[in-house]
Amino acid sequence: MNIQTKYLGEVEISTQQIIQFSFGLPGFLDEKEFVLLDIPGNPVFQFLQSVQSKDLAFVVTNPYHFYKDYRFELDEPTIEALQIESEKDVIVLTIVTAKEPFDSSTINLKAPLIINQHKLFGKQYILNSDEYDSKAFIQPASVEKGV
């Protein structure tokens, strides 16, 4: 199927790529289907694009590229809702707020996106801790090339 995207124009996707966010995302509760799209020439960032709304897309990244010691525990209701059976099922992504210059961009470590990559269920998981910031600075110098 083809969808219109905010950043890449018309893109062909498979229904097997669609991630179901049963409860939507905070601020976008009616948006329940998203797809991860690679950014051409950029192995660190991706777009999380709404399947229904062309103009709704987030830049996302794996937080471990920037914060190697990032750790948290999922609660049991989230594990059950996403049908997580093992750590290998889980992809953790964070939403990026891109700014100029790019070094001042931030990622939301307080509310990561948790995706079961095998079942394609997702949820934004808000941490009940002040350990992580919702506007943590991206630290490009710490990105390992080829990761």
trRosetta pair geometry for C-beta under 8 A, 3 or more apart (Angstrom, degrees):
i j d omega theta_ij theta_ji phi_ij phi_ji
1 12 7.2 156 83 -152 29 64
1 13 6.1 -28 70 67 80 76
1 14 7.6 121 23 -118 78 21
1 15 6.6 67 6 -57 121 81
2 10 5.4 10 -178 -176 116 104
2 11 6.9 157 -151 80 68 32
2 12 5.3 -42 -94 -94 73 64
2 13 7.6 126 -115 18 25 71
3 10 7.3 169 86 -148 32 60
3 11 5.9 -22 62 62 80 83
3 13 5.9 -6 9 14 113 120
3 35 7.3 147 38 21 153 141
3 49 7.2 141 112 130 136 127
3 51 5.7 -100 -110 -149 152 61
3 54 7.7 -178 164 -95 84 73
4 9 7.3 -61 -146 178 67 38
4 10 5.7 -37 -100 -93 60 68
4 54 4.0 -23 106 -106 108 117
5 8 4.5 10 80 50 138 86
5 9 6.4 9 53 54 89 18
5 10 7.3 160 12 -97 82 17
5 11 5.2 24 -14 2 128 119
5 37 6.7 -3 -126 0 156 168
5 47 7.0 82 -172 123 129 153
5 49 5.0 -35 -129 -141 104 149
5 54 6.4 -156 -110 -150 8 71
5 57 6.3 62 -169 -70 86 145
6 47 7.4 -167 54 -160 102 138
6 49 6.7 -164 14 -123 93 99
6 54 6.1 137 -67 155 62 64
6 55 5.5 92 -97 -133 105 34
6 56 7.1 -168 -47 44 129 17
6 57 4.0 -142 26 14 130 127
7 39 7.8 -27 122 -113 144 92
7 47 5.8 -159 39 -90 132 151
7 49 7.9 -125 28 -89 94 117
7 57 6.1 -124 -5 94 101 158
8 11 5.3 38 105 -57 123 122
8 37 6.2 -120 1 150 152 150
8 47 7.1 -153 -16 25 115 157
8 49 7.9 -71 26 -74 112 152
11 37 6.4 -11 179 -119 171 139
11 49 7.8 83 44 77 143 168
13 17 5.0 -110 -173 58 102 137
13 18 7.2 101 139 -59 130 81
13 35 5.2 -42 -137 -138 156 166
13 37 8.0 -84 -86 -83 117 101
13 51 7.6 -112 67 -115 152 99
14 17 5.0 105 62 -9 78 100
15 18 5.7 -34 -162 4 50 119
16 120 7.7 -168 -177 -43 50 156
17 35 5.0 45 127 -138 107 108
17 36 7.3 -128 -180 42 99 71
17 120 7.8 160 174 -123 18 140
18 33 5.1 -12 -170 -163 115 104
18 34 7.3 134 -157 67 64 29
18 35 5.7 -52 -101 -76 54 91
18 51 5.9 9 -124 -62 112 147
18 120 6.6 80 90 165 49 140
19 33 7.2 144 71 -154 48 51
19 34 5.1 -30 62 70 101 83
19 35 6.7 157 9 -92 86 36
19 36 7.0 55 -16 -22 131 90
19 115 5.9 -41 -141 -136 140 119
19 120 4.9 -131 -109 -172 57 83
19 121 7.2 145 -167 -114 76 7
19 122 4.6 37 163 -12 120 126
20 32 6.3 3 -157 159 67 91
20 33 6.3 -21 -103 -98 56 70
20 120 6.2 82 8 124 83 85
20 121 5.4 -32 69 -111 94 61
20 122 6.8 158 76 23 40 78
21 24 5.7 82 116 -118 111 14
21 25 6.0 -6 155 -50 159 77
21 31 7.2 19 66 112 127 73
21 32 5.3 -149 69 -149 73 49
21 33 7.4 -156 24 -65 80 22
21 34 6.3 35 -11 4 117 111
21 121 7.9 125 -89 -170 36 56
21 122 4.8 -44 -83 80 82 94
21 123 6.4 142 -140 -88 81 44
21 124 7.6 27 -146 -14 129 80
22 32 6.5 36 -116 -147 18 111
22 81 7.0 -126 37 -179 141 110
22 121 7.0 0 -23 -152 103 101
22 123 7.5 -22 36 -82 88 96
23 29 6.9 -50 164 -142 62 82
23 32 8.0 130 40 -112 13 92
23 123 6.7 42 39 -124 110 95
24 28 5.4 -153 175 108 110 64
24 29 3.8 145 59 -149 154 31
24 30 5.9 38 -97 12 142 17
24 31 5.2 96 -141 56 95 61
24 32 5.6 -65 -79 -76 67 68
25 28 4.5 16 62 58 92 104
25 29 7.5 -134 55 -77 37 38
25 31 6.2 -28 21 75 94 111
25 124 5.2 77 -137 -14 82 132
26 29 7.7 16 -120 -65 24 79
26 111 7.4 -51 17 -174 137 154
26 124 6.0 -96 -1 78 94 145
26 126 7.7 61 -40 -56 143 123
28 31 4.1 -17 156 24 110 123
28 50 7.7 -117 175 -85 143 132
28 56 6.5 124 -131 -153 147 143
31 34 7.2 56 154 -60 104 95
31 50 5.0 -65 -154 -121 123 123
31 52 6.5 -150 -125 48 76 118
31 53 6.3 -64 -105 14 116 123
31 56 6.0 -112 -112 127 154 161
33 50 7.1 87 84 -162 64 62
33 51 4.0 -39 113 28 109 128
33 52 6.4 101 56 -22 103 94
34 48 5.2 14 173 176 136 87
34 49 6.3 149 -159 75 78 38
34 50 5.7 -49 -100 -97 77 42
34 51 6.5 -145 -94 -20 22 84
34 122 7.0 -56 50 51 118 150
35 48 7.7 165 77 -155 32 49
35 49 5.4 -25 61 64 83 93
35 51 6.0 89 -16 -73 102 91
36 46 5.2 15 -171 151 94 143
36 47 7.3 150 -157 79 46 51
36 48 5.9 -23 -97 -100 67 66
36 49 7.8 152 -101 18 16 80
36 60 7.5 -77 -124 58 98 133
37 46 6.2 155 74 -174 42 89
37 47 4.5 -15 60 60 100 102
37 49 5.4 20 0 -3 122 124
38 42 7.7 170 176 68 77 75
38 46 5.7 -53 -104 -117 39 92
39 42 4.0 -16 94 55 112 120
39 45 5.3 5 16 93 142 90
39 46 6.1 -156 -13 -111 88 35
39 47 6.4 113 -66 -24 89 89
39 59 7.9 22 -58 -131 140 93
42 45 5.2 -22 139 47 127 90
43 146 7.6 21 88 -119 162 24
43 147 7.7 148 124 72 122 48
44 61 5.8 8 154 -134 79 116
44 62 7.6 -112 -161 34 63 89
44 65 5.6 115 -145 -155 103 168
44 143 6.1 -18 -106 -148 147 138
44 147 7.9 49 -96 74 86 88
45 59 5.6 -7 -173 -173 122 99
45 60 7.0 144 -158 74 70 37
45 61 5.0 -47 -102 -80 67 99
45 96 6.6 -33 -128 -4 117 157
46 59 7.6 150 78 -157 35 54
46 60 5.4 -29 68 66 85 89
46 61 7.2 150 19 -85 74 48
46 93 7.6 -66 52 -133 115 139
47 57 4.9 -6 -172 -178 111 119
47 58 7.1 143 -159 72 58 41
47 59 6.3 -40 -100 -98 61 52
47 60 7.3 116 -136 17 13 87
48 57 6.6 160 78 -159 48 62
48 58 4.5 -9 54 57 103 96
48 59 8.0 -171 15 -84 80 4
48 60 4.8 54 -23 -15 110 132
48 93 7.2 140 -58 119 129 153
48 95 7.7 -75 29 -101 134 86
48 113 7.1 -172 -88 -84 162 176
49 56 7.5 120 -160 97 50 64
49 57 4.4 -11 -105 -109 70 104
50 53 4.3 6 99 50 145 84
50 54 7.7 -84 74 -33 101 11
50 56 3.9 31 -1 83 136 111
50 57 6.7 -119 8 -70 76 59
52 56 7.9 8 74 43 77 127
53 56 4.0 45 94 12 120 114
58 95 4.9 -54 -180 -131 134 101
58 96 7.4 140 168 39 84 68
59 95 7.3 99 73 -163 56 60
59 96 4.2 -57 101 59 102 115
59 98 5.8 44 38 -34 155 115
60 93 4.3 28 171 169 125 125
60 94 6.5 157 -154 75 76 33
60 95 5.8 -44 -98 -98 79 47
60 96 6.4 -174 -97 -3 22 91
60 113 6.6 -35 -136 26 139 141
61 65 6.1 -75 164 33 113 133
61 66 7.5 59 119 -9 133 116
61 93 6.6 145 71 -155 20 81
61 94 6.1 -29 64 58 73 83
61 96 5.7 61 -2 -52 106 119
61 107 6.4 -81 54 -108 112 135
61 138 7.9 64 49 -114 158 119
62 65 5.2 100 82 -20 89 99
62 91 7.8 -84 -102 -171 97 86
62 92 6.8 87 -142 84 71 74
62 93 6.3 -58 -85 -105 48 64
62 94 7.8 85 -158 14 10 85
63 66 6.1 -72 -168 49 52 96
63 67 5.4 -24 160 44 93 106
63 70 5.0 -25 121 39 121 175
63 92 6.3 -57 24 125 104 109
63 93 7.5 143 -21 -155 82 24
63 94 4.5 71 -65 -12 104 128
63 107 6.1 168 -107 135 90 146
63 109 6.1 111 -139 -104 146 86
63 112 6.6 -78 -15 -107 138 119
64 67 6.7 -78 -109 72 33 60
64 68 6.2 63 -163 -113 74 42
64 70 6.1 -127 -85 42 65 117
64 92 7.4 88 -22 75 102 116
65 142 7.8 129 146 107 60 89
65 143 5.3 14 169 -120 102 85
65 144 7.3 -136 -147 28 72 76
65 147 6.2 160 -114 93 87 130
66 107 6.7 142 50 18 152 146
66 136 7.8 142 118 123 133 116
66 138 5.7 -94 -112 -143 152 61
66 139 5.2 131 -155 40 97 85
66 142 5.8 98 -140 80 51 120
66 143 6.7 -20 -80 -73 69 79
67 70 4.1 79 110 -45 113 108
67 109 6.7 23 22 -103 163 135
67 136 7.0 -7 -52 148 139 150
68 142 7.8 -123 -25 168 100 126
70 92 8.0 -172 115 124 127 148
70 109 6.4 -126 -130 -141 122 117
70 132 7.2 61 -136 -101 92 134
72 112 7.6 170 40 17 140 131
72 125 8.0 164 110 118 140 127
72 127 5.5 -89 -133 -111 151 122
72 129 7.2 -160 -119 26 110 138
72 132 7.6 -63 -59 -7 125 139
74 78 4.7 -117 -175 84 104 125
74 79 5.3 124 116 -58 123 88
74 84 7.2 47 87 46 161 159
74 114 6.6 99 -101 -126 127 161
74 125 6.6 -64 -118 -142 87 157
75 78 5.2 92 61 9 75 104
75 79 7.2 -140 100 -6 38 91
76 79 5.5 -54 -145 36 36 114
76 80 6.2 33 158 -17 68 107
77 80 5.8 -57 -146 40 31 110
77 81 6.0 31 157 -21 67 109
78 81 5.7 -52 -139 37 31 110
78 82 6.1 10 166 0 65 112
78 84 7.8 14 124 7 74 129
78 114 6.6 52 171 73 124 156
78 123 6.2 -144 -143 76 98 151
78 125 5.9 48 -133 -109 154 118
79 82 6.6 -70 -145 49 21 96
79 84 4.7 -89 -150 53 70 112
80 83 7.2 20 -176 -77 32 43
81 121 7.1 -162 135 154 70 139
81 123 6.5 57 105 -47 128 148
82 89 7.9 144 132 130 106 125
82 114 6.3 -80 -73 121 165 110
82 115 7.8 -167 -151 -151 130 20
82 116 4.5 160 167 -31 98 118
82 119 7.1 148 172 69 62 130
82 121 4.6 -179 -138 99 64 118
82 122 7.3 54 -118 -95 112 18
82 123 6.1 -110 -67 3 114 116
83 89 7.9 -126 106 -179 68 154
83 116 5.9 56 68 -131 79 175
83 119 4.9 66 73 -26 125 173
83 121 6.2 99 26 21 97 145
84 89 4.9 177 -139 82 72 138
84 90 6.0 24 -131 -64 127 99
84 116 5.5 -142 -81 -96 75 111
85 89 5.8 109 41 -37 71 143
86 89 5.5 121 61 -11 63 96
87 90 5.8 -62 -163 28 46 114
89 116 4.9 -13 160 -144 108 82
89 117 6.3 -178 -177 36 48 76
89 118 5.4 -72 -133 15 85 112
89 119 7.3 15 -163 5 118 96
90 114 6.3 -36 -148 -161 103 88
90 115 7.2 126 -155 71 52 49
90 116 6.6 -37 -90 -99 54 53
90 117 7.2 134 -142 -4 4 94
91 114 7.7 145 75 -160 53 40
91 115 4.4 -21 60 66 100 103
91 116 8.0 -180 18 -87 81 7
91 117 4.8 87 -21 -57 112 111
92 112 5.2 -3 -166 169 95 141
92 113 7.2 143 -160 75 45 58
92 114 6.2 -14 -104 -103 70 63
92 115 7.8 -174 -76 24 25 78
93 112 6.7 145 72 -169 37 85
93 113 4.4 -20 67 60 92 111
93 115 6.8 23 5 -2 109 117
94 107 4.3 66 119 176 132 110
94 108 5.3 -176 -171 61 95 64
94 109 6.1 -18 -120 -80 145 49
94 112 5.3 -58 -85 -114 78 78
94 113 7.0 -177 -85 13 26 84
95 107 6.9 153 79 -153 39 65
95 108 4.8 10 55 23 89 122
95 111 7.6 -11 19 88 112 96
95 113 7.0 95 -42 -27 84 112
96 105 6.1 13 -176 168 100 121
96 106 7.3 159 -155 87 55 41
96 107 5.4 -32 -98 -96 64 79
96 138 7.2 27 -134 -62 105 132
97 105 6.2 -180 89 -160 57 73
97 106 4.9 2 51 58 105 88
97 107 7.6 -171 16 -82 72 29
97 108 7.5 85 -19 -42 99 92
97 135 7.0 -32 35 -123 138 85
98 102 6.8 -29 -156 -124 86 77
98 105 4.9 -18 -126 -117 42 125
99 102 7.1 147 73 -117 57 28
99 104 4.6 -72 93 94 129 96
99 105 4.8 -180 27 -82 80 60
99 106 7.3 39 -4 -2 121 79
100 104 7.4 4 95 48 19 115
101 104 5.8 97 64 5 65 98
102 105 5.3 -20 -168 -13 56 119
102 138 7.5 -55 157 76 79 136
102 140 7.3 56 117 -47 110 139
103 137 7.9 16 165 -173 63 110
103 138 7.3 -140 -148 80 36 92
103 140 6.5 -86 -104 8 76 118
104 137 7.3 -61 -146 -131 36 102
105 137 7.6 108 82 -151 46 59
105 138 4.8 0 86 15 94 128
106 133 8.0 -81 -165 116 122 111
106 134 8.0 55 144 126 130 51
106 135 4.2 -9 179 -163 161 66
106 136 5.9 132 -161 62 88 35
106 137 5.8 -55 -104 -93 75 39
106 138 6.6 -155 -106 -19 21 81
107 136 5.4 -37 64 67 77 93
107 138 5.9 94 -20 -72 101 86
108 111 5.2 -28 149 52 120 84
108 112 7.3 178 105 -75 83 45
108 134 4.8 0 -136 -159 84 66
108 135 7.2 -3 -93 -69 64 41
108 136 7.5 149 -102 19 14 89
109 112 6.9 0 -150 -57 39 93
109 127 7.9 -21 137 12 67 142
109 132 3.7 -116 120 178 112 122
109 133 5.9 54 47 57 109 53
109 134 7.1 -134 47 -92 60 27
109 136 4.6 32 -5 -4 119 140
110 126 6.8 8 144 -149 82 70
110 127 5.6 -125 -163 41 52 104
110 132 5.2 -177 -76 103 57 94
110 133 6.2 -65 -42 148 105 15
110 134 4.0 -47 25 -71 131 76
111 124 5.3 25 165 171 103 104
111 125 6.7 173 -157 78 57 41
111 126 4.7 -14 -108 -100 95 69
111 127 6.9 -137 -77 5 45 77
111 134 6.5 24 6 -116 98 97
112 124 7.4 -178 99 -151 29 62
112 125 5.8 -14 68 55 76 96
112 127 7.6 51 8 -36 89 106
113 122 6.1 3 -179 -172 98 115
113 123 7.4 165 -154 86 58 33
113 124 5.4 -39 -97 -98 67 67
113 125 7.5 138 -121 11 17 80
114 122 6.6 163 86 -151 50 63
114 123 5.4 -14 59 62 97 82
114 124 7.7 147 15 -113 75 18
114 125 4.8 38 -10 -16 120 126
115 120 7.4 -8 -174 -137 98 40
115 121 7.3 168 -152 86 55 41
115 122 4.3 -15 -102 -100 80 99
116 119 4.4 1 114 45 128 99
116 120 6.8 -75 85 -12 80 14
116 121 4.7 19 36 50 115 85
116 122 7.3 -147 20 -70 66 52
117 120 7.3 26 -157 -75 25 56
127 131 7.4 -79 141 48 142 94
127 132 6.1 55 59 46 155 117
129 132 6.7 60 93 17 101 83
132 136 6.7 -47 -171 -51 82 133
133 136 4.5 135 68 -64 102 78
139 142 4.5 34 110 13 111 115
139 143 7.7 171 98 -30 64 76
140 143 5.5 -35 -158 3 50 118
143 147 7.3 -147 -177 38 71 121
144 147 4.4 73 81 -28 101 127
